[in-house]
């Protein structure tokens, strides 16, 4: 499920940044599979809880997985949102911040990959690294939005294109937030520490 999310995210960013509108269909197909994964994993976890009554590390693992699949499902939805904003024709708004958007997308992709690795490898240190990366993504998002607001105020014909860029930046920021959630859940699974809402040691 995590691998599908990473693939959907990469395709969605390619679709928007390169104007490859045909890629959106692939992203939507992956999202359908991600939704199916969520339902299957959820049912399996409930079955294990009912039949095996796990304790300690096993229970934390299953509790983490229940929360994690919700975040992964939302990442799939946000990838679809990004792909849906792709347009074939070039516009000034996208060109103006394409470098910043690409850099933001790389940062978010690194966070997502790191968070999933932390979960799979039971690696709390990698999860902590992911948590420390979120502020930089937020700063990039704010900078892109500021640039777009100025651009739209000076170019009335670019308002629609500018709004598309702003929405994509917000979708990227939300995916980073979901990756942060996954990292927090990985820390809970490994150490039993609840670090949500900034409750870090």
C-alpha positions, 0 to 999 in steps of 0.5 A, spaced: 500 500 500 505 504 501 509 503 495 502 504 491 502 511 494 509 513 493 508 511 485 501 515 485 505 521 488 510 521 483 506 520 477 501 526 480 507 530 481 510 528 474 503 530 471 502 537 474 509 539 473 510 536 466 503 538 463 502 530 462 494 530 463 494 523 460 498 520 467 492 522 471 488 516 469 494 512 472 494 516 478 486 514 479 487 507 478 492 506 483 488 510 488 482 505 487 487 500 488 489 503 495 482 504 497 482 496 496 488 495 500 485 499 506 479 495 506 483 489 506 488 491 511 482 494 516 478 487 515 485 483 517 487 487 523 480 486 526 480 479 525 487 478 528 485 482 534 478 478 535 482 471 534 489 472 537 488 478 542 495 480 541 499 484 547 505 488 547 509 490 541 504 486 537 498 490 539 502 496 538 504 494 531 496 493 529 494 499 532 499 503 528 497 500 522 490 501 523 492 509 523 497 508 518 492 506 513 488 512 514 493 516 512 495 512 506 488 512 503 488 520 504 495 520 500 492 517 495 486 522 494 491 528 495 495 525 489 489 524 485 487 532 486 494 534 484 493 530 477 487 533 476 490 540 476 494 538 470 493 542 464 497 541 457 498 548 456 504 552 459 502 558 463 506 563 467 504 561 474 506 554 473 513 556 470 514 561 475 514 557 481 516 550 477 523 549 480 520 551 487 514 546 486 519 541 484 523 542 490 517 541 495 515 535 491 522 532 492 522 534 500 515 531 500 517 524 497 523 524 501 518 524 507 513 519 505 519 514 503 522 515 510 516 515 514 514 508 510 521 506 511 521 507 519 515 503 519 517 497 516 524 497 519 522 499 526 526 505 526 525 511 530 531 515 528 528 515 521 522 517 524 524 523 528 528 525 521 522 525 518 518 529 523 524 534 523 523 535 515 516 538 515 517 545 517 521 546 511 516 544 507 511 548 510 516 554 509 516 552 501 509 552 501 508 559 504 513 562 499 510 559 493 503 561 495 506 568 497 509 568 490 502 566 486 498 571 490 503 577 488 503 574 481 495 574 480 494 581 483 499 583 477 496 579 472 488 578 472 489 573 466 493 568 470 488 567 476 485 561 474 492 558 473 495 561 480 489 558 484 491 551 481 498 552 483 496 554 490 492 548 490 497 543 488 502 546 493 497 545 499 496 538 497 503 537 497 503 540 504 497 535 506 501 529 504 507 532 508 502 532 514 500 525 512 507 523 512 509 526 519 503 522 522 506 516 519 512 517 522 509 519 529 505 512 529 512 509 527 515 512 533 509 510 538 510 503 535 517 502 536 518 506 543 511 506 545 511 514 546 505 518 543 509 524 540 503 527 536 501 534 537 508 536 538 509 532 545 516 530 543 521 528 549 
